[in-house]
Amino acid sequence: MELQYLKNIRTAFNPAHIQIALDGNYLALPLTRTTVGVWSLQDLSFKPLELEGHRKTLRCMCFGHGSQPKYICTAADDFVIVWNIHLARQAVSKGNQVKGKVIGTTLGCIQYCSFSPDDRLVAACCENDVIILEVKNEKVLATVEGHTARLTGAEFCPHYTSTLVTISEDRTFKVWDISDFSLVYQSQIITASPFISLSMHLEKPQVAIGTADGQVRVYDLTDGNGFRCLHQLDVEKIVRKQKEKKFIEPQPSQGPVKISSRPSWKRPDQSEEAEIVSAEDEIETGSAILGLHFTYGSQNKSSNSSSTPSFLRHENTLLNDLLDASPMLCIGTTGSLLQINAKTLDVYRYFDLQDTILTDILDMDTVVLNAAGSVYFSQGSSPDQIWCLVGSHFQNTVNVLQWKHAVIHNNESDLASAMSAVSVEPQSSTEEGKDDALQEGHSFEGITVLSNTPLLPNSALRSEMVKKVKEDPKAKKQKGATPQKKPGQMMKDQPITFHHKVKSSGYTETPRQTPMFKPQTNFSKSSSSNSLLSHSSSSSSLGKSMDKTYPMKCAPPTECHCKIDVAERPTPINRIKFSDDGQYLATALSNKSGHVFKLPLGNKGFSCTGHNNNVNGISWSHDGNWLLTSSDDKSAFLWSKGQSDPNMCIKTVLHNMSTDKDGQKKDKDNVAFPKEVNFARFYYMDKFILLTSGNTLYMYKYHLEQTKDDIKRYLSTSKYKQVTSFSIESQQITAASAVNGFYSYIVMCAGTNKSVSVFDMNVGRNVRIMADVHTRPAHVICQNEGSTFVSHPSSAYDLFVTAAAGDCIKLWDLRADRCVRRYEGHQNRAYTCGLDLSPCGRYLATGSEDKTAYIFDLRSGTYCSKLGGHNDTVSDVAFHPLYPQLVTATLDGKLRLYKDK
């Protein structure tokens, strides 16, 4: 049972109006108006420990953080008393009177109190002020004032023992330093609803604040980060979606089943019936955040074998930090209980208080709580269980619940077991491929980027394009001697030029007034051998740099080194990409062209002109000799490095081999692409080309001719042919990704239906569909490919990043099919800003619409640097594959190079 009802305890007055105490081992409630009862959660049937000392009505109570001794503080209008529970138990067992230590007298109406992490101080909220009391010296240390409305909470940061965070109904929060009695930070009025709850993160210097309108905001308390908001969670929206999901889901039929032959638009809508039922039966309870609590993340249990090489061990990589078990943020509202992943803000547990709860009590089988007036959480000695107190809103009772802690598979062993339990419902492009895959025994479970399964005999990845050499019929005729004379046929005269055609001098022809073609002037000294030597020169330069490695422990590049313009006029830059050897930088521009710069950026490059519309994407081949561009003109061009004319144009869906002498298509099925080509990339170590157009992913094999006739340069002899294609259940593919630096079977596509489809090209199937990846369609997918100059553990390549306009950036683990981290702080509301992962795997850079670029630390979940100085939206970023450098591109046509200090 995920949620179990344990006990109902009656209190002296309504628990919704006071602060009650819960710490995972003990529970404290007001037995009478002046007496406190303390129960041990190990056995709630025992008689509680009674603490008597107040003369006026109790207002609040809280437990200390230590265990030896265990303190509890109770506050009323007359006294603030600190009790030692262990000494009190000993006094009761000996029959002596239980005594506490009075640390404050007649301070006023105390509505909230809390201990410091070392139990040395107590913060007592009295109306608009906070009174800091010393436990040992029994005196008032300081009074904190500044809020303009009633205080609703005050907590010490467990990481900075002298830091105090206060919240108030004035809709602001303040951060104080008690050691030097100063105000550190004061927020503006953040929301229209008052702050009513807060909780400190137990593993990081963060605080979560809940409001009365169902919003939870998480703020960073780290020194130097400006106390910025890391996450904002709309709990009210989550609760509404969960309720809609519960009532729309088909319920098992209890009676006869209705079978209808009517079309779907004539059948009664089941969702409307469900909404009617929910409107009648459901009670509107609201979504005010009554309680917040951060739990401890379970420790990573993966063990590193001593036989594993040191550079592949888990603790020496970033995976240890990224895949650690995430703590849960427990949220209690007036009508529901939730467990939220603190790193990704995904919902892992949800319970509606109007649902029935199973119980072991003899008098009843189930219990319904309906609504809550107060909610408290705590994690006890067992990390798998969470204690929950739900105070009634209308009765003087408190309900004790035990909630199962959500389990997240993070370490290697847990991920292996989780992958084996993943239910994959792949979609095959052909049933024949499905049957062949099943016959070969190929498993779709445990999807990874680096697969250990061999290629199937009929795999599409085995396809190759071999150029057929046509034999010259004249040469065939000239192989033999004098042709045989047929009966009745006259022997023709043979030329006496030894079968070689004599070229005419042309002196009898009319001289040409204008040139038919524009002369080619952009070749080097040896134009015929330039393309042939490019491969050897690139290989030699790559070999010289292979002895270098990318620094794994480097600082983020934050210092601007240089900036250049890509064109004479301001031209928006859509995408930028480094070559794998790091010697060239390619840019996709909105002026229907692409431009390539040779590093350093001060050097002039060359332009690639030929498209008839905006160039939306650009990518390099792995050897760095070829460039692939995609455009809104429904085509993709392939260019040779250093050449301004395309070597091959991909404009039709099937191939480019069915054309007559005039260039007209013969094959009627070989139509043009239906929509813009949004993605083009080399795949499988330059063996194939991937394109996306509309909702279809195309894979092509190709053959490139590196030599051209200078006279007939307009005729391309390079050929391509479609190998396979896949369609997704979406109107359009908005983003795609594939690894080309090494052999991988995985290709990912994002669609307008907010999902990401994972294709296994070895078996030719859609093996996974990740639904609702973002609130809007993802516009970029970036895999952790690393670079040629760095190596990572195999599991590191299963990480990839997605981003959507109007939403955050999410880091995913392909093996576990779940989000690992969530990154917020940048501004991306409308434009499809690009992002990139550093080769070391430590940083994530993204563009932003606020004219800055952000660099996130993948482990911390927040940005560590902001790169300013831009004059327009930063459209794309790219890390250098060899050096810790970053290039940013903006919509005003400027490139900026950043290096580490």
N, C-alpha and C positions, 0 to 999 in steps of 0.2 A: 504494500500500500504506500503510495506516495505521500498521502496526508492522513494522519491518524488522530482521532479525537481522544484525549486522555482524561480530562477532568474539567468539571465546572466548579469554580470557587466563588463563593459569595463574598462581597466586600461591604464595607460600612456605608459607602456612598458610591455614586456613579464614577467608575474608573475613567471615563472619557474626559473628566475635568481635572485630573491630577496626573503626575508623572509616577509611574510604577517602575520597579526595578527587575531586571532579568539579565543574567550573565552566563547562562549555559550550565551552571552548577547549582545556583540558588534562584529562588523566586521570592520577591517581597511584595506584600499587599497590605492595605490597611484593614486590620480586623475590626477595629472600632475607629472612632474619629481621632483618637489620640494614641492608639496602639498599632504597632507594625508586626505583622506575622511573616516569618521567613521559613520557606519550605525548601527542602532538598529535592532537586529534580531526580535524584536516583530513585526515590520512592515517595510519591506524593500522598500516600495513604498515612504517613506518619504525622504526628501532631506537630504543628509549626512552632518555631521558636518565637516567643512573644517579647517584644521590646517596648517597654513603657518608660516614658520620660517627658512627653509633651503634655501641655495643658490646653493647647488650642488645636484646631483642626489641622490635620496633616495636609501638606501641599505637594510635596514631591519627595522622591527617594532615588538613590542610585548606588550601585556597587563600585568598589574600587577595582583597579586593573590587576593588582597583585593577588597572589594566592596565599602567601605566608608573610604577614597576617592578611586575612580577608576583611576588608572594611565595607561598611554600608553607611551612607549618609542620609539622614532624614531631616526634613526641614518643615517648619510650621511658622506661624506668625510670632511665636515666642522664642524658639530656640532653633539653632542648627546644630545637630548632634551627630558625631561620628562614633559608630559602634564597631567593636572587634568581635566578629561572629564566633571565632574559636574560643575566646575568653568568655563570651556569653554562654556558649554551650557548656563549658566547664563549670561556670557558676550555677547554671540550672541543674546540672547533674549533682552538684554538691548541696543544692538547696539554698544557695546564696542569692542575693539580689543582683540583678543584671544592671550594670552601670555603663553609661556612655560618656564621651568627652564632649562637652559643650564648647564649640568653637565660635559661636556667634549668638548674640542675644538681641532680641527685638530689632531685627534688621528690616522688618516689613513683610510684605506679601511675597514670598519666594515661590516663583512658578516653575523654575527649572534649576537643576544643579548637576554638576559633573566633577569627577576627579581628574587630576593631571596624570600623565602616564606613570609617574613615580609615586603616586598617591600622597604627594607632599602638599598639594594645594587643592582647594575646592572652589569652583566658580559657581556662585549663586546668583541667578537672574532675579532681580527685584525691580519690577515695573520696567523702566527704560534703562536701568543701569545694571552693571555686573559687579558684584562684590567678590574680591579675591580673598579667601581665608586660608590661613596657615593651619594645618592639622596639628603639627607638633607644638607650636608656640601658642595656639589657641587665641589668635588675634587676627584682626583685619589687616591684610597686607596692602591692598589698593582698591580703589573704586573706579571702574571704567564707565565712562559716560560718553554720549554722542548720538545715540539713536533717538529718533523723534517719536517712536511708538513703542508699544509693549514688546519686550523681548520674548522670543519663542524658543530659543535654544542657544547653547554655548558649549563648545567642545574644544579640548586641547588636541593638538596634532601629535600623534604618537611618534613621529620622526623628529620633530622639533619641539622639545618638551616645554619650551617657554612660549610657544605660539598658540594663541587662542583665537578661535573663529566664532563670531556671534552673528545671529540672524534675528530679524525683527519683522514686525508687521508693517514697518515702513518700507518694505520691499527692497532692502539693501542688506549687504553683509559687510562686516569689517574684520580685519585681521590685526591682532594686537601682539606686541612683544612684551611679555610680562617681566622679563629679566631687566630691561631698561625702561619699562613703563612708558611705552611709546605706541603710537598708532602707525602700523606698517602700511596698510592699504584700506581704502574706503571706496566701495563700489558706488556706481550711480544707481538710480532707480531702474531696476532691470525688467520688471514685469508689472502687470496691473493687479496681480493677486499677491497676497502676503506670503512670506516664507514661513512654513510651519514645521519643518523637520529637516534634520541634517545627520550625516554619518561620515566618519573619517575612514579613509582607505587604510587597511591594516598593513599593506605591503608597499605602498607608494605615498608620497606626500600629496594627496588629493582629498577633496571633500565633495560630497554629493549633497545638494540642497533641493528639497521638494517644496512645491508651492500648492496653493489651494486649487489651482486650475488644472492640476494633473500633469505638471511639467517637472522634470528632474534635470538639473544642470550639474555637471561635474567640473570643478575648477582645480587648476594646478597651483599648488602651494610651494613649488620649488623656487629657490632663490634665483632671481634673475629672469624668470619667465613672465613676470608681469601679472601673475594671478589670472591668466587668461582662461576662458571657458574651453574645455577640451571636448565635451560632448553635451548635447541637449537631447533629451528623450521625451517624446510625447506619449506619456502613459495613457492618457485618455484615448488617443487614437488606437493604441495597441489593444486596450480593453474592448473598444468598439469592434475592432476586426476579429478578435477572439470570440466575441459573442455572435457575430454574424456567421463566422465559420462553424460554430457549434450548432446553430439552428439550420444552416443551409445543408450541412452534411446529411446524406441519406441515412435514415435510421432503419434498423432491421424491421421488416414487416411483421406485425403481430396477427394480421388477419389475412383474408384472401387478397391475392395480387391482381391488380387491374392490368390487363393486356390490351393495348389500344392500337388500332391500325391507322389512326388519324396521323396526319403530318405533325411535326413537332410544333408548328406555330398554332395548331388547333388544340393541342393538349393543354391541360391546366398546368400553370407554372407552380412547381413545387416550392421554389424559393419564396414566391408570394405567400403561399400558405404558411410557410415557416415563419415569415415575418409577421403574419397575423397572429400566429400562436405566440410568438415571442412578445408581441405588443400587449397581448392579454395577460400572459403569465408573468412577464418580467416586471420587476419593480426598479424604477430609476433610483440608483443609490449614489450617484456622483462618482467623482474620481479624484478627490483630494488626497494628497500624499500624506498619510498619517504616520508612516514609519519607514525608515531606511536602515539598511545594515549591510556592510561589506563582510563577506565570509573569507576564510583563508582558502587559498588554492592548494589542493593536495600536491604533495611533492612528486617530482618526476621519478618514477621508479625504474627507469631504464638503466641497465647496468652496462658498462663499457668493458668489453672483454680485453684482457691484457694482451691478447694476440692481435688486436686491432691496431693498425698503425696510428701513431700519435696525431698525425695531421687529419685523420678521419674520425677521431674520437669525438663523442658528442659534446663534451665540455669545451672543446677547442673550437667550436663553431657557434654561429649565431642561432642555430636551431635550438640550443638549450634554452635560450631566452625567449625565442618566439613560440616554442611549442610547450612551454611550461603550462601546467594546468591553470586555467583562468579562475580567479575568484568570482563569486556570484554577488550581484547586487540584489538583495531581497527588498521588495517594495510592497508595502501594504497600503491599500486604498480603502475607501469606505465600502467598496463592494467586491474586492478581489485581492488575491495574493499572487505575486509574480516573483520568479527568479530570472534575472537578466544577466547574461554574460558581461562582466565588467569591461572586457577588452573589445568586444564586438557589438555590444548592445542587442544581441539576439535573444529572443525569448526562449527559455529552456523549460520553464514550468509555469503553468497558469492554472489558477483555481478560482472559480466563481463562488462567492460565499452563499449564493442562493442554491448551490448544488448540495447534494447530500454527502455527509462525511461518515465513513465507517468508524465504528467504535467498539471497544471490548467491554464496555460497561454492561452489566447484566440486565438492567432495566430497559435498555434501548439498543437497537441495532444501528440506526443512523441518526445523524443530527444535522439540522440546517441552521446556520447562523444568521442568514439574511443580510445583515449590515453590521458594520464595525464602527465603534466610536473612538477607539485607539488601537494601535497595532505596535507590537514590540517583537524584535528578533534577536536571537543570540545563538552562537555556535558553541557547543559544549566540548567535552573531552573527545567525543567521537566526531571526526570531521565529516562523516557521512550523514549526520543528522542535524537538523536545525530546529531549535525550539521557537515557538511562536505563541504569543499571547494576544488574544483578540478580546478587547473590552467591549462590552455591549453598549449600544448607543442609548438604549431605553431602560435597561435594567441594571441593578447593582451586582453584576456578575462578570467574571473573567473566565474565558475559555482557554484551556491549555492544549496546544496542538504540537504534534511532532511531524516535521516535514522532511522528506528525504532530499538530501543534497544532490543537485544535478551533477552527473558524471560526464566529463568531457575527455575524449580520447586524445592524448597529446603525445605521449612517449611512443617509442618505436614499437614496443610489444603491444600496447593498447591499440595503436593504429593498425597493426597487423590483424588483430582480432576484430577490430571495427570494420576493416575492409572486407573481411570474409563474410560479414553479416550484411553488407550493403546490398540492397536489392536493386539490380540494374535492369532497366526496361529499355533496351536498345531498339533503335529503329533502323531497319536495313533498307538500303536503296534497292536491292533486289533480293528475292527469296533464295535465289541460287547461291549468292554469297553467304547467306545465313546458314544454309544447309552445309555448305563446304566448311564453314568455320566450325560448325558443330561436329562434323565428321573428323576434323583434325584435332578436336579436343581443346580448342582454344578457349581459355577462360576470360570472361569479361570482368571478373572480380579483381580488386587490387589494381586499379588503373594508376600507372605511373608514367612519367615522361621518359625515363630510361627503362625500357621494357627488356626483360630477359628472355622473351619468347622469340623463336626464329621466324623468319618470313614464311608465310604460307606458300604452297606451290602456285596457287592462283592469285596471289596477292597483287594488287595494283601497283605496289612499289617495285615489283620486278619488271615492270614494263619499261622498254627502252625504245628509243627512236633511232633507227639505223637508216642512213641515207642509201638509197638504191642508186647504183652507178649505171647509167644508161649507156649501152654500147652504140657507138656511132654507126649508123647503117652504111655510110660510105666506107668507113674503115673495115666493116665486115665484108663489104663487097670487094675491097682491095686486098683481102688476105690471100686469096688464091691467085692463080695466074690469069691468063686471058679468059674471060668468061666463055662458057660453052655456047656455041651457036645453035639456036633452036631451029627446027625444020621450018623453012619458009620465012625466016627472019634474016634481014640484011644486017651485015656487020657494020657498026658505026665506027667512025674514025675516033681514035683515042688521042688524048692530049699528049704532047711530048715534053711536058714539064715535070715528069716523074711524080705525077699524082699530087702536086702542090698547086694550089690556086694562086694565080698571079694577081697581085693587088694593083688596081688601076691608079694611075696618077691623078685622075680627076680633072685634067686640063680642059676636057670638053664640056664639063658641067658648069651651070650658071653659078657664079660665086654667091655665097650666103651673106646677106646684108647684116643680120643680127644673130648673136649666138643662141642656139636652141636651149642650152642649159647654162646655169650659173657655174662658173669654174670653181673647182675645189681648191681652196688656198690655205686650209687649216691643217695640212699634213706637215709632218716634219721632213727632215732630209731624206729619209727613206720611207715614203708613205706606204709603199707596198708591203714593207716588212714591219711597219710600226705595230700593227695589231698582233703580229706573230711574236714580236719581241716583248710585248707588254706582259705576257704571262711570266716569262723568265725574269724580267726586271722586278715584277711584283714579288715573285717567289724569293729572289735574292734579298730584297729589302725586308721581307717578312722573316727570312732566316736569320738576318742580322739582329732583329729585335726579339727573336725567340728566347734568347738567353736572359731577357728581362722579365720581371714579374710585376704584377700590380700589387702595390702595398696593401696588405689586409688590414692594418691598423693605422689608418690615415684619418686626418681631420677633414671635415667637409670643406669643399672649395667655396670660399666666401669673398675672396679679394678679386675685384675686377681687373683683368690684365690688359684687355684691349676690346675695342668695339669697331665694327665695320658696317657699311651699308651693302646690301646685296645687289642693289640696282641704283641707277641714277635718280629715279623717282621713288617715293615711298611705296613699297610693294608688300602686301601682307605675305608673311611666311607661314605656310600651313604645317609643314613637317620638316624635321632635320634628322640626319642619320649619319653616324660615323661609319667608315669602312672598317672591316674586322682588323686590319693591320694598323688602324689609327692614323693613316697618312692623308686621308681625304675626308671632307665633310660635304655631304649632299643636302641640298635644300629644295623643297617643293614650293613653288611660288604661285600666286594667284594671277600672274600675267601670262598664263598658259605655257610656262617654261619651268625648267629646273636648272639650278646652277650648282657647280661643283667647285669647291675650294681645296687647294692643296695646302696642308699645314706647314708652317704657321699661317694664321688667318690673313696676314698681310699679303701673301702671295696671290696673284691673280689665278683664276680658274678658267673653266669653260662652261658654256651654256648648252642646254639641251632644249632645242625648240622644235616643235612639230605638232603639239597638241592644239586643239581648237577650243579648249575651255580650261577651267581651273584645274591645276595639278594638285590633287588631294593627298597623294602618298608617294613615298620614294623609299627604295631599299637597295642594298648592295648584295652582290653575290659573295659567297664565302671566300673566294680567291681574290676578290677586290677588283676584278677586271670588267665586270658588267654591272649595269645599273638598270633598275626596273622602276618605272613610273606608272601611276594610275591617274586617271583624269575623269572629270565630269562629262567629257565628250564620248563616254561609253567605250573607251579603249584603254589599252595598256601598251606602252612602248618599252622596248629593250634596247639599251644603248651600250656601246663599247666605250670604255674609259678613254677620254681624250678626244672623242669624236662628237660632233654636233648633230649628226644625222642619225636617226634610229637604225639599228641593225635589223629589228623585227617589229612588226606592228600586229598586235592581237586585237582584232576588231570583231571577229565572228566567233560563235560559240563552239563549233566543232573543230575546225582546222582552217588552214590557209592554202590547201593544196588543190582545191577544186576551182581553179580559175582558168579561163581561156586566154588566148593571146591578147585580147583587149583588157584583161583584168576583171572581167565580169564573172560572177559566181555561176557555177554549174549546178551545185548541190542546193536544192531549195530548202532542205532542212538546216543548212548551215546559215542560220540567220544571225543578225547582229545582236549584241547584248541588249536585253530589254531595258536596263537602267544604267545609271552611272557605275563605273568600276570603282568601288570604294577601298579596295584592299588588293595589293599585289605584292607577292614576296616569293623569293626563291625558297625551295623546300628540299629536304632530304639531301643535304650537302650539294646543292645546286643541280640536283638531278631533275627536279620538277619545278613548275611554276604554279602557284596558287593564286586564284582570283576570286573575288566576290562581286556579284551583281544581282540586285534585287534580293531575293531570299535564297539564292543558290550559291554554293561553293563549288568552284571548278578547279580541277587539277589537270595540268597539261604536261606532256613530254615535248621536248623540243630538240632541234638541231640547228646550230649556228654556223653560218659560213663567215669566216673572218676575212676572206678576200672578196673584193668588189671590183666590178668593171667601172672604170672612171667615166666612161661614156654613158653607161646605163645604170647610174647609181640609184635611180628611182625604183629599179626592179630589185626586190629583196629575194635572195635565194635561201634565206633561213626559213625553216618550217617548224610548225607546232601542230599538235594533235591532242584532242581531249582524251584523257585516260578514264576519268570518272567524274561524277558530280553528285552533290548532295543538296537537298532542300530541307529547310527547317520550317516549323510551323509558326511562321512570322511573316509580316509583310516585307521586311527588309533586314538584311544583315547589317548591323551598325558598327561592328568591330570584329576583328579576327586576329589570331596569333598562331604562329608555328615556329618551331626551333629549326634553324638551319646550320648552326655551328657544330652539331653532331647529329647522329642518326636518331630519330624519334618518330614514333608512330602517331603521336597525338597532335591534333589540330583543334583549336577552340574557336567558336563563333558566338557572338552575342547578337540578339535580335531585338526587334521593337516590342516583343512580348515580355521584356525584362528578364529573359532567361539566357543562360549560357549553355550551348550544346558542345559536348566533347565527342570528337570523332576519332576512331581508331582506323587509320588508313591501311593498316595491314589486313584487316578483315573487311574493311569497307562498310562500317556501321557507325551509327550514332549510339555510343555506349553509355552516355549519361546526359541527363538534362537537369541543370541546376536552375530551379525556378525562383523567381522574385529575388534576383541578385541585388538589385537596387530598386529604389522607388520610381526611377525612370530608366529608359534603356541605356545600357552602358555604351560609351562612345570610344573606349580604349581598353585593350587587354594587353598587359605587358608581362611576359614570362621572365623568370629569373634564369636567364641564359648564361650569365657571367660573361667571359670573354676568352680569347685565345691565350691570354697571359695570366689566367688564374684558374684554380681548380677548387671545386666544392664537393662535399659528400653527395652521393646520388640523391638522397632525400631532399637536398636543398633545391634541386631543379624542379621539384613538384610545387613550389610556391609560385604564385602569380598574382598580379594586381589588376583590379578593375576600377573604373571610375565612371561616373555619370554626372551630367549637368544637373545642378540642384541637389546633389547628394554628396556623400563623402567618398573617400577612397578606401577600398577594402582589400586586405591581403588574405588570400585563400590557400588552402592546402588541398591539392588535387586528390591525394590518397584518402583523406577523411571526408571530402565533399562538404566542407564547412569553412566559414570565415574564421581566420586566425586573429586578425587585428583590424582596427578601424582608425582611420586618420582623418582628422578634421582641422579646420583653421584657415584654409585657403578659401578663396572666393571663386566659385565656378557655377554660375547660374544659367548661362545661355550658350557660351562658346565652348567648343569641344577642345579644351586645353589638354595638351599631351603630358605624359609623364615618362619617367625612366628609372630603372633600378641601377645602382652603382655596381660595377663588376665585383667589388668586395662583398656585396650583399648587406652592407650596413646602412645604407642611406637610400632614400626615395626622394626624387626631385619631381616637382610638378609646376606647371604654369598656373597663373591666376589672373583673374580679371581686374585685380586691384593694382596692376602694373608692377608686380613683384613675383619672384619665384621663391618657392618654399622648398626647403630640404628637411625631410622628416628622418628621425632616427627610428629605424624599424622596431627596435626593442622597446623604446619608451612610449611610443604611440603618439607623440606630439612632435611638432617641428622644432628643430634646433637652430635653424638659420633662416633669415629672410633676406633675399637678394633684391635690393631696391635699385633705383636709378633708371628704370625703364620709363619710357614715355607713352607706352600703350600696353594693351593686354599681352601677356607672355603666352604665346600660342603653343610652344613646344620647348622641350629641354632634351639634352643628350649628354651622357657621360662618355668621356674618352675611354677607350678600351685598355689603355696601357698606363696612363697617368691620372692622378686624382684631379681631373679638370672637368668643368661643366660648361656647356655652351647653351645659351638661352636665345630664343627667337621670338620676335614680337611682330605685331600686326603693322607696325610702321616700317618694317623692312630692315631691321637692325639685328646684328648678331653680337653677343657679348660673351667673352671667354673669362671664366672664373677659375682661379687656382687657389690651393690652400696656402695659408700664410707660412 
